[in-house]
Amino acid sequence: MPNTLPANKRDFAGIDGLHYFYSGAEGPALLSQRAASLSYIDHKSMGQPGRDHHDVVMDSCRAQLGMMMGVDASNIAIVSNASEALHRLAESIPWRGDANVVSCDLEFPSVTLPLVSLRSAGVELRIVENHNWVVTVDDIARQVDENTQAIVVSHVSYKSGSRFDIAALAKVAQSVEALLIVDATQSLGVVPVEARSADYVIASTYKWLLGSHGAAAMYARDPLGSPVVPSHVGWRSVQDMFAADRFERFDLWPDARRWELGYPSFPSIYLLEQSLLYINRFDPKAIETHVHRLGTTLLEGARGLGMVPMTPDEPSLRAGNIAIRADEPVKLAEDLAERGVIAWGGDGRIRFSIHLFNDDDDVTAALAGLRELVPSHCS
C-alpha cells in the first residue's frame, strides 16, 4: 500500500523545522543516503565483487526510473548530467541542410544553448515567445513545418512553472516526423511524466528526484529504430569491449545503454537508488494531487496579497513550481530565509517548489512571510 502524504520531514537531513521550497533548485538529502554513501565506500574496496555490486545498484536505478516513467528499464540510460545529454543529442541528430528546431523562451540555458550552437551547422532555431508566461502546444505547432526535425522543450518551465502536455506535443512532432525531446528536470519525481510519448526524455537527479549531482536520467524510446546514433562511444556503450576486431569496428548496445560512455559517478548512483526507492513508495498521482492542492492555496494567497503569479491557476498546466513576480527577488528570498522559509529568488520572480514533504504549515509560513515583506519587494 502506498505511503500517505505529506512525507515525513524527519526522513530528510536538515529540513525539519524549516519550510523548504527549494526542490526546483536543490532537493534535500535523505538520511538513508548517509548509509548509501558508506555502502559505496565499502564496496569500492572489494575489487571485482564491489564492481559487480556497483552494477547491481545501477540496474536498480534503471528499474526504478523505468517504473517512474512507465517504461522498460532497457530504455533508460544514466549519464553524467542533463546538459551533457542534451548537447550529445543535439550533435547526434543527422540534421538536413534546411532543418529547423523549435523551442521556447521559457527554457533553462541547458536546453537552448546546444540548439544555439547548431546555427553554425546551418540549423535554424525557432524560439516561441510566451504570452503571460505560458507557451501552449498550439503556439509550438504554429512554428512547426515540414523542415522541423526536432521540438525541444521542458515538460515544466523552470521560470514560470507552466507545464506542457507531452502527448499533445508528440502529435505535433509526429505530424511532420520530427523528434520530440523533453527535459523533465522540473517534473520527474513530482508529477507523472508520459515518457513513452516522447522520443527522448532527460532529467537531472539532484532536484525533484532527491538525488545528488553527477547523474542524470535519459529515456530513449527506440534506440535501434531511431535515426539518432550517439556521436560519442565509450567502453560502456558497446556490447563487447574486448572483441577481437575492436580496433576495426564496434557494436553499440541495442538499448539505451548505448548513450553511456564510461563509468558513472557511482557515489551519485548509490544515493540516487535510495531517493528513487523512497519516491516510488508513494502513489505518483497522489503526489501530484498533493502539490496541486498546496500550490492552489499558495497562488490564491499570493494573489490576495496583491502579488502577480506567473504560474497558471489550472492544475493540469503546472506541477510543483509556483513562480510569483518580485522586484527584488534575491533579497526577498534572503529575507524569507531569515524567517525559515527557503525559496529561490531570481530572474524577476520568487519561486516556491512544492514537493511530497511540504505541508499546509509550510504554505501558511510562506504566505505569512510574504504578507510581511510584500510592500518592500513586490509589484
C-alpha positions as CSV (number, residue, x, y, z in Angstrom):
1,M,0.0,0.0,0.0
2,P,1.5,3.4,-0.9
3,N,2.6,5.7,1.9
4,T,0.5,8.7,2.8
5,L,1.4,12.3,2.2
6,P,3.0,14.5,3.2
7,A,6.2,12.6,3.5
8,N,7.9,12.8,6.9
9,K,10.4,15.7,7.0
10,R,12.4,13.7,9.6
11,D,13.3,11.4,6.7
12,F,15.5,14.2,5.4
13,A,18.7,15.8,6.5
14,G,18.4,19.4,7.6
15,I,14.9,20.5,6.8
16,D,13.0,19.5,10.0
17,G,12.0,22.9,11.4
18,L,12.3,24.7,8.1
19,H,9.7,25.4,5.4
20,Y,11.7,24.1,2.4
21,F,10.5,25.2,-1.0
22,Y,13.9,24.8,-2.8
23,S,13.5,21.4,-4.6
24,G,13.3,23.1,-8.0
25,A,16.9,24.1,-7.5
26,E,18.2,21.5,-5.0
27,G,16.3,18.7,-3.4
28,P,17.1,17.9,0.2
29,A,19.1,14.8,1.1
30,L,17.6,11.8,2.7
31,L,19.0,10.4,5.9
32,S,19.1,7.0,4.3
33,Q,21.6,8.3,1.8
34,R,24.3,8.5,4.5
35,A,24.3,4.7,4.8
36,A,24.3,4.5,1.0
37,S,27.4,6.6,0.9
38,L,29.1,4.3,3.3
39,S,27.9,1.3,1.3
40,Y,29.7,2.7,-1.8
41,I,32.9,3.3,0.2
42,D,32.8,-0.3,1.5
43,H,32.2,-1.8,-2.0
44,K,34.8,0.4,-3.5
45,S,37.5,-1.6,-1.6
46,M,36.2,-5.1,-2.6
47,G,37.7,-5.4,-6.0
48,Q,35.6,-7.2,-8.6
49,P,32.7,-8.1,-6.2
50,G,32.5,-4.4,-5.4
51,R,32.3,-3.5,-9.0
52,D,29.7,-6.2,-9.6
53,H,27.6,-4.6,-6.8
54,H,28.0,-1.1,-8.4
55,D,26.3,-2.5,-11.5
56,V,23.5,-4.1,-9.3
57,V,22.8,-0.6,-7.9
58,M,22.9,0.9,-11.4
59,D,20.4,-1.7,-12.7
60,S,18.2,-0.9,-9.7
61,C,18.2,2.8,-10.6
62,R,17.3,2.0,-14.2
63,A,14.4,-0.2,-13.0
64,Q,13.2,2.5,-10.5
65,L,13.4,5.2,-13.2
66,G,11.6,3.0,-15.7
67,M,8.8,2.4,-13.1
68,M,8.6,6.2,-12.5
69,M,8.3,6.9,-16.2
70,G,6.1,3.9,-17.1
71,V,8.7,2.4,-19.5
72,D,11.0,-0.6,-19.6
73,A,14.4,-0.3,-17.8
74,S,16.1,-1.1,-21.1
75,N,15.0,2.3,-22.4
76,I,16.9,4.1,-19.6
77,A,20.4,5.3,-19.6
78,I,22.2,7.1,-16.7
79,V,24.6,9.8,-17.8
80,S,26.6,12.5,-16.0
81,N,24.2,15.4,-16.2
82,A,21.3,16.8,-18.3
83,S,23.3,19.4,-20.0
84,E,25.7,16.8,-21.4
85,A,22.9,14.6,-22.5
86,L,21.1,17.4,-24.3
87,H,24.3,18.5,-26.1
88,R,25.1,15.0,-27.2
89,L,21.6,14.5,-28.5
90,A,21.8,17.8,-30.4
91,E,25.0,16.9,-32.1
92,S,24.0,13.3,-32.8
93,I,20.9,14.2,-34.9
94,P,21.6,13.9,-38.7
95,W,20.4,17.4,-39.5
96,R,19.3,18.2,-43.0
97,G,20.5,21.3,-44.8
98,D,17.2,23.1,-44.5
99,A,16.4,21.8,-41.0
100,N,14.9,23.8,-38.1
101,V,14.4,23.1,-34.4
102,V,11.6,24.6,-32.3
103,S,11.9,25.6,-28.6
104,C,10.5,28.4,-26.5
105,D,11.7,31.4,-24.4
106,L,10.8,29.8,-21.0
107,E,13.7,27.4,-21.2
108,F,16.7,27.0,-18.9
109,P,20.0,27.6,-20.8
110,S,21.0,24.0,-20.7
111,V,18.1,23.3,-23.1
112,T,18.7,26.2,-25.6
113,L,22.5,26.5,-25.6
114,P,23.0,23.3,-27.5
115,L,20.4,24.4,-30.0
116,V,22.1,27.8,-30.5
117,S,25.3,26.0,-31.2
118,L,23.6,24.3,-34.1
119,R,23.4,27.5,-36.0
120,S,27.0,27.1,-37.1
121,A,25.8,23.9,-38.9
122,G,23.0,25.8,-40.7
123,V,20.2,24.6,-38.5
124,E,17.5,27.3,-37.9
125,L,16.4,27.8,-34.3
126,R,12.8,29.0,-33.8
127,I,12.1,30.4,-30.4
128,V,8.4,30.6,-29.5
129,E,7.6,33.6,-27.3
130,N,5.4,33.3,-24.2
131,H,2.2,35.0,-23.6
132,N,1.6,35.9,-19.9
133,W,4.3,33.3,-19.0
134,V,2.7,30.5,-20.9
135,V,3.5,28.8,-24.2
136,T,0.8,26.4,-25.5
137,V,1.0,23.4,-27.7
138,D,-0.7,25.5,-30.4
139,D,2.0,28.1,-30.1
140,I,4.6,25.5,-30.8
141,A,2.6,23.9,-33.6
142,R,2.4,27.3,-35.4
143,Q,6.2,27.3,-35.7
144,V,6.5,23.7,-36.9
145,D,6.7,22.9,-40.6
146,E,7.9,20.2,-42.9
147,N,11.5,21.2,-42.3
148,T,11.2,20.8,-38.5
149,Q,13.4,18.0,-37.3
150,A,13.0,18.4,-33.6
151,I,10.9,20.0,-30.9
152,V,13.0,20.6,-27.7
153,V,11.2,21.8,-24.6
154,S,10.9,21.4,-20.9
155,H,7.9,19.5,-19.6
156,V,7.7,22.1,-16.8
157,S,9.3,25.5,-17.1
158,Y,12.0,26.4,-14.5
159,K,11.0,30.0,-14.9
160,S,7.2,30.2,-14.8
161,G,6.2,26.7,-13.7
162,S,3.9,26.2,-16.7
163,R,3.6,22.6,-17.9
164,F,3.2,21.1,-21.4
165,D,1.0,18.2,-22.4
166,I,3.7,15.8,-23.7
167,A,1.2,13.6,-25.5
168,A,-0.3,16.6,-27.4
169,L,3.2,17.8,-28.3
170,A,4.0,14.3,-29.6
171,K,1.1,14.6,-32.0
172,V,2.5,17.8,-33.4
173,A,6.0,16.3,-33.8
174,Q,4.7,13.1,-35.4
175,S,2.7,15.2,-37.9
176,V,6.0,16.2,-39.6
177,E,8.1,13.2,-38.5
178,A,10.1,15.4,-36.1
179,L,11.8,14.2,-32.9
180,L,10.3,15.3,-29.5
181,I,13.0,15.8,-26.9
182,V,11.8,16.7,-23.4
183,D,13.7,18.0,-20.4
184,A,11.8,16.6,-17.4
185,T,14.2,18.0,-14.8
186,Q,11.4,20.1,-13.3
187,S,8.7,17.4,-13.3
188,L,10.1,13.9,-12.9
189,G,9.6,12.8,-9.3
190,V,6.8,15.2,-8.5
191,V,4.2,14.7,-11.3
192,P,3.7,11.8,-13.8
193,V,5.8,12.1,-16.9
194,E,4.4,10.4,-20.1
195,A,7.9,9.4,-21.3
196,R,6.8,6.9,-23.9
197,S,5.1,9.7,-25.9
198,A,8.4,11.4,-26.5
199,D,11.5,10.2,-28.4
200,Y,13.9,11.3,-25.6
201,V,13.3,12.4,-22.0
202,I,16.2,13.8,-19.9
203,A,16.1,14.8,-16.2
204,S,18.7,15.9,-13.7
205,T,18.6,13.9,-10.5
206,Y,19.6,16.4,-7.8
207,K,16.3,18.3,-7.7
208,W,12.9,16.7,-7.6
209,L,14.4,13.2,-7.7
210,L,16.2,14.0,-4.4
211,G,19.5,12.5,-5.6
212,S,22.9,14.2,-5.9
213,H,25.0,16.0,-8.5
214,G,26.8,13.8,-11.0
215,A,24.0,11.8,-12.6
216,A,21.0,12.3,-14.9
217,A,18.3,10.1,-16.3
218,M,17.8,9.6,-20.0
219,Y,15.0,7.8,-21.7
220,A,15.3,6.7,-25.3
221,R,12.1,5.4,-26.9
222,D,13.5,3.3,-29.8
223,P,17.3,3.1,-29.7
224,L,17.6,0.7,-32.6
225,G,15.0,2.3,-34.8
226,S,15.9,5.9,-34.2
227,P,17.9,7.8,-36.8
228,V,19.9,9.3,-34.0
229,V,23.2,7.4,-33.4
230,P,25.3,8.6,-30.4
231,S,28.1,10.9,-31.7
232,H,30.5,9.6,-28.9
233,V,31.2,6.0,-28.0
234,G,32.9,4.5,-24.9
235,W,33.6,1.1,-23.5
236,R,30.3,1.1,-21.7
237,S,28.4,1.9,-24.9
238,V,29.4,-1.3,-26.7
239,Q,28.3,-4.9,-26.4
240,D,31.8,-6.4,-26.3
241,M,34.6,-4.0,-25.4
242,F,37.3,-6.7,-25.8
243,A,36.0,-8.1,-29.2
244,A,38.8,-9.5,-31.4
245,D,38.1,-6.8,-34.1
246,R,37.7,-3.9,-31.6
247,F,40.4,-1.9,-33.5
248,E,38.3,-2.0,-36.6
249,R,34.6,-1.8,-35.6
250,F,32.2,-1.9,-32.7
251,D,28.6,-2.8,-31.9
252,L,26.6,-0.4,-29.8
253,W,24.2,-1.8,-27.2
254,P,20.7,-2.3,-28.8
255,D,19.1,-0.5,-25.8
256,A,19.6,2.9,-24.1
257,R,23.0,1.9,-22.7
258,R,24.5,3.0,-26.0
259,W,24.3,6.5,-24.5
260,E,26.5,5.6,-21.6
261,L,30.2,6.2,-22.2
262,G,32.4,5.1,-19.2
263,Y,31.9,4.5,-15.5
264,P,29.3,6.9,-14.0
265,S,29.7,8.7,-10.7
266,F,28.8,5.6,-8.6
267,P,28.6,7.6,-5.3
268,S,25.8,9.5,-7.1
269,I,24.2,6.3,-8.2
270,Y,24.2,4.8,-4.7
271,L,22.4,8.0,-3.4
272,L,20.0,8.0,-6.3
273,E,18.9,4.5,-5.6
274,Q,17.8,5.5,-2.2
275,S,15.9,8.5,-3.4
276,L,14.1,6.6,-6.2
277,L,13.1,3.8,-3.8
278,Y,11.8,6.5,-1.4
279,I,9.7,8.4,-4.0
280,N,8.3,5.2,-5.5
281,R,6.8,4.3,-2.2
282,F,4.2,7.0,-2.9
283,D,1.4,6.9,-5.4
284,P,2.6,9.3,-8.2
285,K,-0.9,10.7,-8.7
286,A,-1.3,11.3,-5.0
287,I,2.0,13.3,-5.1
288,E,0.6,15.4,-8.0
289,T,-2.7,16.0,-6.2
290,H,-0.9,16.9,-3.0
291,V,1.4,19.5,-4.7
292,H,-1.5,20.9,-6.8
293,R,-3.6,21.5,-3.6
294,L,-0.8,23.3,-1.8
295,G,0.0,25.2,-5.0
296,T,-3.5,26.4,-5.3
297,T,-3.5,27.7,-1.8
298,L,-0.2,29.5,-2.4
299,L,-1.4,31.0,-5.6
300,E,-4.6,32.3,-4.1
301,G,-2.9,33.6,-1.1
302,A,-0.3,35.4,-3.1
303,R,-2.9,37.0,-5.3
304,G,-4.8,38.1,-2.2
305,L,-1.7,40.0,-1.2
306,G,-1.7,41.9,-4.5
307,M,1.2,39.8,-6.0
308,V,1.2,38.7,-9.6
309,P,1.7,34.9,-10.1
310,M,3.4,33.7,-13.3
311,T,2.3,30.1,-12.8
312,P,-1.1,29.1,-14.3
313,D,-4.0,28.5,-11.9
314,E,-5.2,25.4,-13.8
315,P,-3.6,22.4,-12.0
316,S,-3.1,20.5,-15.3
317,L,-0.9,23.3,-16.6
318,R,1.5,23.3,-13.6
319,A,3.5,20.9,-11.4
320,G,5.4,21.8,-8.2
321,N,6.9,25.2,-9.1
322,I,4.9,28.3,-8.2
323,A,6.5,31.5,-9.5
324,I,5.5,35.0,-8.4
325,R,6.7,38.3,-9.8
326,A,9.0,40.2,-7.5
327,D,11.0,43.4,-7.8
328,E,13.9,42.3,-5.7
329,P,13.7,38.5,-5.7
330,V,17.1,37.7,-4.4
331,K,16.7,40.0,-1.4
332,L,13.1,38.7,-0.9
333,A,14.5,35.1,-0.8
334,E,17.1,36.1,1.7
335,D,14.5,37.8,3.9
336,L,12.2,34.8,3.8
337,A,15.1,32.5,4.7
338,E,15.6,34.6,7.9
339,R,12.1,33.5,8.7
340,G,12.8,29.8,8.0
341,V,11.1,29.8,4.5
342,I,13.6,28.6,1.9
343,A,12.6,29.6,-1.6
344,W,14.6,30.5,-4.8
345,G,14.7,34.2,-5.8
346,G,16.0,35.5,-9.1
347,D,15.0,36.1,-12.8
348,G,12.4,38.5,-11.8
349,R,10.5,36.2,-9.5
350,I,10.3,34.3,-6.3
351,R,9.8,30.6,-6.8
352,F,8.3,28.1,-4.3
353,S,8.9,24.5,-5.2
354,I,6.4,22.3,-3.5
355,H,7.3,18.6,-3.1
356,L,5.9,15.5,-1.4
357,F,7.2,16.5,2.1
358,N,5.7,20.0,2.1
359,D,2.5,20.6,4.1
360,D,-0.1,23.2,4.9
361,D,2.1,24.7,7.7
362,D,4.8,25.4,5.1
363,V,2.3,27.3,2.8
364,T,1.0,29.2,5.8
365,A,4.5,30.2,6.8
366,A,5.3,31.3,3.2
367,L,2.3,33.5,3.0
368,A,2.9,35.0,6.4
369,G,6.4,35.9,5.3
370,L,5.2,37.4,2.0
371,R,2.5,39.4,3.9
372,E,5.2,40.9,6.0
373,L,7.7,41.5,3.1
374,V,5.5,42.2,0.1
375,P,5.3,46.1,0.4
376,S,9.1,46.4,0.0
377,H,9.8,43.7,-2.5
378,C,7.0,43.0,-4.9
379,S,4.9,44.8,-7.6
